[in-house]
Amino acid sequence: MNYNVLLVDDEYMIVNGLKKIISWEAEGFSIKGTARNAKEALTLMETVAIDLVITDITMPEMTGLEFIEAAQKEARDFEFMILSGYQKFDFLKGGLQLGAINYLMKPVDKVELLKSVKKARKRLDDRNQQETRNGLYSEILLSKWVNGEIDKDSYEELDRLVNTTEQSAWTVLLIEVNREKKDKVIDWLENQLQTLLFTRNLGDKTLIVHIFKGGKYQLNQLLTANPLTAKEDDSWLISVGETVSDWEDVPDSYEKANQTLQRYKFYEASGSNVLYSVFSDDFDLSADIINFNKTLMVGDFTTIETTIAEIFAKTQKIGARPEDVRHITFMLFMDIYRRFNHLDEGEYQQVLDDINHSSNVDKLHDILSITVTQIAREKIAYDYSENVQKVIDKIRSEYTNELTLKCVAQSLHLNVMYLGQLFKKETKKSFSQYLNQYRMKKAQNLLLHTEDNVNEIADKIGFNNSTYFSQIFKKMNDLTPKEFREKYKHHYDSVGEE
C-alpha cells in the first residue's frame, strides 16, 4: 500500500524540490498535497488522511512545531519530519519530544531524506501491523464476550478494554446490512463513540455485532439517528437484545438479539426494520396435537389440512423457536407416515432432510400439505389383508418382548419369506422397520411423560441393549433420547397411539 505525504513550506522551490529529489512511489508514498502554512495544512488534513508530514520549522502565524502539536491534538495519527534552514537546539529538542522521524537541514540531502523516508515507512508498516493484530485480538475478545467464553486471562484484557467495574447498561445490537453499507454503518457507530463491534460475513450481507454501552434513552437516540433508510426493505435489519446492567449478562443480550433476528427471518415477519423481542418460549400445543391425531384416525383430508394450518398459525402467533417448529413438523409427519404408510424409505428420508433444512415456517407447512395432498390423490387404501393385520396386532401387543418375523410367522403358521414380502408390500416397510418405529413412538411417550432413565425405557420397549436403542432413536429422531427429553419435555406432548 502507498502512504500519503503532505509537504508544508512557504518556499515554492523547496516544495517542488522535495517532490522530485527522490522517487516517492518507489518508496511506497504518494504526494497527496502541499501547503504554504500551518492553517492550509490543517485544513487539508481535515479531508485527506495523511500518513507523513514534512514541514518547515519557521512559518508565519504558527511554527512547524506548533502546527504538528495542533494536528496531534486532533487525534490524527501520522509521522513527521522537520525542515530548517539553520540548526537550533530548542527546535530540535521540541521536534524529538513530539516524535519526529528526523530533523533535516536545508538544502535537503538526498541520502539523508531517503534514509528518513525508509525509517518512516518502517514505522508506518509496524503500526499498521500492530493495529491489525490489535483489531483481530479485539474482535476475538468481543466474540468471546458475547458467547460467554471469557476466562481469567480474557477477563483482564476485557477489563482494560471496557472497565467492567464501572456501573453501566449494555445492549447487544445485531445489524445485518448489504455489504456495500457496512462501512457507512461502522463509521456512524464510531462517530457516536461506539467502538465495541466486530463483523461477520453472511454471503452478500454483513452482520455487525455491536455492544452498546449506555442507558435505554441513549440507545433510542442512537437507533433514531441511524443512517440507514427508514424505508422498509430487505437491505438492512437491526435486532435489539435486552438491556442488561452487568457485563457478565451481555451473552444473554446477544442470545436474545440473535433469537429475535432468526425468528424474524423464519416467520418472514413484516413491519419495522428495527426488531425487538416479542416472542414467547412458553407455549403448549398438546391439545392441538391430540386433535390432529384424532383427525388422522378419521381420515378426512380436508380436516387434516385445516388442522395442520391451525397448528402452524398458532406457532406463528406465539413465535415458537424455529427448532421447535421443525421438531413439531417432524412429529406431525411421523404420525402421518405411520398412519398411511405411503412413502418408501428413500422418500421418507428426503422429507426428513427437507424438514431439517427448511429456513422458514411456510416451507415446513408446505412439506406437510404436499404430503397430505399426495396421500389424498393416490387414494391409498388403509385396510390390510388379514395376515398383515395380525402381524400389526402382534407388534402392538408384544413389542416389549424379543419379537422377530420368524417367531410371528411360526405363530401364524405361515412361511417367513412369504409373510415378510406380503408385509412390506402392504405397509411399504420391513417388519423390523415397522417394529422399531412403533417402539420409538412408545419411547417418546416415556421420555416425555415419565422420569424413567434411558436403560429403563430401553428395557420397557423390548431392547436389551440401551446403546443400540439410543442409536436407533437418534437415527429416527435426529436427537439422542436425553437430548429429546431435555429439549421437548416442557414444549411438546406426544400424540396418542393408534
Sequence and secondary structure as in RCSB ss.txt:
>XXXX:A:sequence
MNYNVLLVDDEYMIVNGLKKIISWEAEGFSIKGTARNAKEALTLMETVAIDLVITDITMPEMTGLEFIEAAQKEA
RDFEFMILSGYQKFDFLKGGLQLGAINYLMKPVDKVELLKSVKKARKRLDDRNQQETRNGLYSEILLSKWVNGEI
DKDSYEELDRLVNTTEQSAWTVLLIEVNREKKDKVIDWLENQLQTLLFTRNLGDKTLIVHIFKGGKYQLNQLLTA
NPLTAKEDDSWLISVGETVSDWEDVPDSYEKANQTLQRYKFYEASGSNVLYSVFSDDFDLSADIINFNKTLMVGD
FTTIETTIAEIFAKTQKIGARPEDVRHITFMLFMDIYRRFNHLDEGEYQQVLDDINHSSNVDKLHDILSITVTQI
AREKIAYDYSENVQKVIDKIRSEYTNELTLKCVAQSLHLNVMYLGQLFKKETKKSFSQYLNQYRMKKAQNLLLHT
EDNVNEIADKIGFNNSTYFSQIFKKMNDLTPKEFREKYKHHYDSVGEE
>XXXX:A:secstr
  EEEEEE S HHHHHHHHHHS TGGGTEEEEEEESSHHHHHHHHTTS  SEEEEES  SSS HHHHHHHHHHTT
   EEEEEESS  HHHHHHHHHHT S EEESS  HHHHHHHHHHHHHHHHHHHHHHHHHHHHHHHHHHHHHTT  
 HHHHHHHHHHH TTS   EEEEEEEEEGGGHHHHHHHHHHTT   EEEEEETTEEEEEEEEES HHHHHHHHHT
 SS SS  SSEEEEE   BSSGGGHHHHHHHHHHHHHHHHHHT  S SEEE    S    HHHHHHHHHHHHHT 
HHHHHHHHHHHHHHHHHHT  HHHHHHHHHHHHHHHHHHH    HHHHHHHHHHHHT  SHHHHHHHHHHHHHHH
HHHT      HHHHHHHHHHHHHTTS   HHHHHHHTT  HHHHHHHHHHHHSS HHHHHHHHHHHHHHHHHHH 
   HHHHHHHTT S HHHHHHHHHHHHSS HHHHHHHHTTT       
